[in-house]
Amino acid sequence: MYEYANQLVSRGHDVTVVHPCKWNKSMSRALKLGPNPLRHPYLWLTTKTRRGDRPHNTVSVAEVSWYAVDKRVKMLSIPEPTASYLPDADILFGYDKELPPAKGKQIILLQGYGVFPRAFENSVFRAPVPKIVVSRWLFEQGVRLGVPAHEMFYIPNGIDHATYRVVTSVEKRSRRLAMMYAPGPIKGAKDGIQALDLVRARLSDFQAVLFGAYLRPKGLQGWIEYRYDPPQEELVSSIYNGSSIFICPSLTEGFGFPNVEAMACGCAVVSTDIGGIRDYAEHEVTALLSPPKNPEALAKNIIRLLENDDLRIRIANAGHERIKQFTWERSTDLLEQFLSEKIIKLM
């Protein structure tokens, strides 16, 4: 959402990103968020704000520490996403049937499935507004749920290739494996770590590094390096470019940014065969894939690449070439086309 805000404002659109400090009651109940809503930030994006209206009692957000947001993007913090706090707009990325038309033509940006309670996710898919899906797999899920195809529009995510790039030659990479760590069950971290242990039982001449926004997990064996919340340049130059293979053990991904970032940086990707990664991860061509919840199969594919450097180099180079088509410029072109042809005409 922040990147779309940057892209749109650079093309002359008036963009406001709104950060509610708490969810509305129906959202909190649906997602079972508990008593501390501040742990679950929610982000709305409004474009082409009318008449310069500002919502009541808002506080400007000076900056987001973890992402470079264009200074021309208006950053607002509001108590909750209700009509009295949201600015008037032409278009609103977000959905609430209680909002009046002045808050904008509503659009849902669907980026995942199988993350929140299923009933809630299904209701979002079936909401009576246009929906943008970031992968073909998400489009298929919508069709399966009975959503009319004309209500969904496929616009893949992009990547900043000036940032995520090859610094160290693919051919000269060391025997080092990288994996993102997150404790949530859908990320499959336990399967990934078990796969590493299985590889270690057969091969010993390799290294492994895990990274993530969480402290080093308890019980992680000492031979596995861990980088806590690495800065972006360290992630690119030291972790991605310092590794020959990237591992993704997830149970579901709507798109899978770490895979994409690693491919762009020259890693050969070994992943579970799930969801949105199929837009760029093709088995035996741009990645090696295996069923989710199967650390043995994941380990087998890792061993294949460690024992066959020619295969590793071929997979890495093919993945790097495939991912070049995913750019934020292309995604924003498609978004602008969608807005002008499908949304503006409806207003």
C-alpha positions in Angstrom: 0.0 0.0 0.0 2.8 2.4 0.8 4.5 1.6 -2.5 1.2 2.3 -4.4 0.9 5.5 -2.6 4.4 6.5 -3.7 3.8 5.5 -7.3 0.4 7.3 -7.5 1.5 10.5 -5.9 4.5 10.6 -8.3 2.0 10.5 -11.2 0.1 13.5 -10.0 -2.6 11.9 -7.8 -3.6 13.3 -4.4 -3.0 10.4 -2.0 -3.7 10.0 1.7 -2.8 6.9 3.7 -4.9 6.6 6.8 -3.9 4.6 9.9 -6.7 3.8 12.3 -5.5 3.4 15.9 -8.1 0.7 16.5 -10.4 -1.5 14.4 -14.1 -1.1 14.4 -16.0 -3.5 16.6 -17.3 -5.8 13.8 -13.7 -6.2 12.4 -12.3 -6.9 15.8 -14.9 -9.6 16.4 -14.4 -11.2 13.0 -10.6 -11.4 13.4 -10.6 -12.2 17.1 -8.1 -9.5 17.7 -8.4 -9.3 21.5 -8.0 -6.3 23.7 -5.0 -4.6 22.1 -6.0 -3.4 18.6 -2.8 -1.3 18.3 -0.9 -4.5 17.6 -2.9 -4.9 14.4 -2.4 -1.8 12.3 -5.0 -1.3 9.5 -4.2 0.8 6.5 -6.5 2.6 4.1 -5.5 4.5 1.0 -7.6 7.3 -0.5 -6.9 9.0 -3.8 -7.8 12.3 -5.3 -9.1 13.9 -2.1 -12.0 16.3 -2.9 -12.0 19.9 -1.8 -9.0 19.4 0.5 -11.4 18.2 3.2 -9.7 16.9 6.3 -11.3 14.5 8.8 -11.9 15.7 12.3 -9.5 15.1 15.2 -6.7 13.6 13.1 -3.0 13.5 13.9 -0.5 13.6 11.1 2.0 10.8 11.0 5.5 12.3 10.5 7.1 9.1 9.0 7.1 5.4 8.9 10.4 4.2 10.1 10.5 0.9 8.1 9.5 2.3 4.7 10.5 5.3 2.6 7.2 7.0 2.0 7.1 9.9 -0.4 6.8 13.3 1.4 3.9 14.2 -0.9 1.8 11.4 0.5 -0.5 12.6 3.3 0.0 10.4 6.3 -2.8 10.5 8.9 -3.5 8.7 12.1 -7.2 8.5 13.2 -9.0 7.0 16.2 -11.0 4.5 14.0 -12.0 4.1 10.4 -15.4 5.7 10.6 -17.0 8.4 8.4 -16.3 11.2 10.9 -12.6 10.6 10.7 -12.0 9.4 7.2 -11.3 12.2 4.5 -13.6 12.6 1.6 -12.2 11.0 -1.6 -12.9 9.8 -5.0 -11.5 6.3 -4.4 -11.0 4.4 -1.2 -8.9 1.2 -0.9 -10.8 -0.5 1.9 -14.4 -1.6 2.5 -17.1 -0.7 5.0 -20.7 -0.9 4.0 -21.5 1.8 6.6 -19.4 4.5 4.9 -21.3 7.2 2.8 -20.5 7.6 -0.9 -18.5 10.8 -0.1 -15.7 8.7 1.3 -15.0 7.3 -2.2 -15.7 4.4 -4.5 -14.6 1.4 -2.5 -12.1 -1.2 -3.8 -10.7 -4.1 -1.9 -7.0 -5.1 -2.5 -6.8 -8.8 -1.7 -3.3 -9.9 -0.9 -3.8 -13.3 0.8 -6.1 -16.1 1.7 -5.9 -18.6 4.6 -4.4 -16.1 7.1 -7.5 -14.9 9.0 -10.6 -16.8 10.1 -12.1 -18.4 6.9 -15.6 -17.0 7.4 -14.2 -13.5 7.5 -12.0 -13.9 4.5 -14.9 -15.4 2.5 -17.1 -12.5 3.4 -14.4 -10.1 2.1 -14.1 -11.9 -1.2 -17.9 -11.8 -1.5 -18.3 -8.1 -0.6 -20.2 -6.3 -3.4 -17.4 -4.1 -4.6 -14.6 -4.5 -7.2 -11.6 -6.4 -6.0 -7.9 -6.4 -7.0 -6.1 -9.7 -6.5 -2.3 -9.8 -6.5 -2.0 -13.4 -7.9 -3.8 -15.7 -10.2 -4.3 -18.1 -7.4 -6.3 -15.5 -5.5 -8.5 -15.0 -8.6 -9.1 -18.8 -8.6 -10.1 -18.7 -4.9 -12.6 -16.0 -5.6 -14.1 -18.0 -8.5 -14.3 -21.1 -6.2 -16.2 -18.9 -3.7 -18.7 -17.9 -6.3 -17.4 -14.4 -6.9 -18.2 -13.2 -10.5 -15.1 -13.1 -12.5 -15.9 -9.5 -13.7 -15.7 -8.3 -10.1 -12.0 -9.3 -9.7 -9.0 -7.8 -11.5 -5.5 -9.4 -11.5 -2.8 -6.9 -10.8 0.4 -8.6 -9.6 2.7 -6.9 -7.1 5.9 -5.4 -8.2 9.4 -5.1 -6.8 12.0 -2.3 -6.7 14.8 -3.8 -8.9 17.1 -0.9 -8.1 17.1 -2.1 -4.5 16.7 -5.8 -4.8 19.5 -6.7 -7.3 22.4 -9.0 -7.8 25.6 -7.7 -6.1 27.5 -11.0 -5.9 27.8 -13.2 -9.0 25.4 -16.1 -8.9 28.2 -18.5 -10.0 30.4 -17.4 -7.1 28.0 -17.8 -4.2 29.0 -19.7 -1.1 27.1 -22.8 0.1 24.8 -20.8 2.3 21.1 -21.1 2.8 18.8 -18.3 3.8 15.2 -18.4 5.3 12.9 -15.8 6.7 11.6 -16.6 10.2 8.2 -15.8 11.5 6.5 -17.7 14.4 3.0 -17.8 12.8 1.9 -21.3 11.8 1.2 -20.3 8.2 4.9 -19.4 7.6 5.9 -23.0 8.3 9.1 -22.0 10.2 9.2 -25.3 12.1 9.1 -27.3 8.9 11.9 -25.1 7.4 14.1 -25.6 10.5 13.4 -29.3 10.5 14.4 -29.4 6.8 17.6 -27.7 7.6 18.3 -30.3 10.3 17.6 -33.1 7.8 20.1 -31.6 5.3 22.6 -31.2 8.1 22.4 -34.9 8.9 23.5 -35.7 5.4 25.7 -32.7 4.5 27.9 -30.6 6.8 29.7 -28.3 4.5 27.1 -25.5 4.3 25.9 -22.6 6.4 22.4 -21.3 7.2 21.1 -17.9 8.1 17.6 -17.1 9.4 16.3 -13.5 9.6 13.1 -11.9 10.8 11.4 -9.2 12.8 11.3 -11.4 15.8 14.0 -12.3 18.4 16.0 -15.5 17.8 13.6 -18.4 18.4 14.3 -20.4 21.5 15.9 -23.8 20.8 17.4 -22.8 17.4 20.6 -24.7 17.1 23.8 -22.8 17.4 25.1 -23.7 14.0 22.3 -21.6 12.4 23.0 -17.9 12.3 20.2 -15.5 13.1 19.8 -11.9 12.0 17.2 -9.9 14.0 15.3 -7.2 12.0 18.2 -6.5 9.5 18.2 -3.2 7.7 17.2 -3.4 4.0 20.8 -3.0 2.7 22.0 -5.7 5.0 19.2 -7.9 3.8 20.1 -7.3 0.2 23.9 -7.3 0.2 24.7 -9.7 3.1 21.8 -12.1 3.4 20.3 -12.5 -0.1 23.5 -11.9 -2.0 25.5 -13.8 0.5 23.4 -16.9 0.0 23.1 -19.3 -2.9 19.7 -20.8 -1.9 16.5 -19.2 -0.4 14.1 -21.5 1.5 10.3 -20.8 1.8 8.4 -23.4 3.9 5.1 -21.4 4.0 1.7 -23.1 4.1 0.1 -20.2 2.1 1.2 -17.1 0.4 -0.9 -14.6 -1.6 2.3 -13.4 -3.4 5.4 -14.1 -1.3 7.6 -11.0 -1.3 10.7 -12.7 0.3 10.8 -15.3 -2.6 10.6 -12.5 -5.1 13.3 -10.4 -3.3 15.6 -13.4 -3.1 15.1 -14.2 -6.8 15.8 -10.7 -7.8 19.0 -10.9 -5.7 20.2 -14.1 -7.5 19.1 -16.9 -5.0 17.9 -20.2 -6.2 14.5 -20.6 -4.5 13.4 -23.8 -2.8 9.8 -23.5 -1.8 6.6 -25.2 -0.9 4.1 -25.3 -3.8 1.6 -22.8 -2.5 -0.7 -20.1 -3.7 0.5 -16.9 -5.2 4.1 -18.0 -5.8 3.0 -19.9 -8.9 2.9 -16.6 -10.8 6.7 -16.7 -10.8 7.9 -20.0 -9.3 7.8 -22.9 -11.9 9.0 -26.2 -10.7 12.3 -27.3 -12.2 12.5 -24.0 -14.2 12.6 -21.0 -11.8 12.4 -22.9 -8.5 12.2 -26.3 -6.9 8.8 -26.9 -5.3 7.5 -29.5 -2.9 4.2 -30.0 -1.0 3.6 -27.9 2.2 4.0 -29.5 5.6 6.6 -31.9 4.2 10.1 -31.0 5.5 11.5 -34.2 4.1 10.6 -33.2 0.5 11.9 -29.6 1.2 15.2 -31.1 2.4 15.5 -33.3 -0.6 15.2 -30.3 -3.0 17.8 -28.3 -0.9 20.2 -31.3 -1.1 19.7 -31.5 -4.9 20.9 -27.9 -5.3 23.8 -28.3 -2.8 25.0 -31.4 -4.7 24.4 -30.0 -8.2 25.8 -26.5 -8.6 25.0 -26.4 -12.3 21.3 -26.9 -11.5 21.5 -24.3 -8.7 23.0 -21.7 -11.1 20.4 -22.6 -13.8 17.5 -22.2 -11.4 18.8 -19.0 -9.9 19.4 -17.3 -13.3 16.0 -18.4 -14.7 14.3 -17.1 -11.5 16.2 -13.8 -11.8 15.1 -13.4 -15.4 11.4 -14.3 -14.7 11.1 -11.8 -11.9 12.2 -8.9 -14.0 8.7 -8.6 -15.4 7.4 -7.8 -11.9 7.9 -4.0 -11.6 6.0 -1.4 -9.7 5.8 0.7 -12.8 3.9 -2.1 -14.6 1.7 -2.7 -11.6 0.8 1.0 -11.3 0.1 1.2 -15.1 -2.4 -1.6 -14.6 -3.8 0.0 -11.5 -4.3 3.4 -13.3 -5.9 1.6 -16.3 -8.2 -0.3 -13.9 -9.2 2.9 -12.1 -9.9 4.9 -15.2 -11.7 2.2 -17.1 -13.6 0.4 -14.4 -14.0 2.8 -11.5 -14.1 6.4 -12.7 -16.8 5.5 -15.3 -19.0 4.2 -12.5 -18.9 7.4 -10.5 
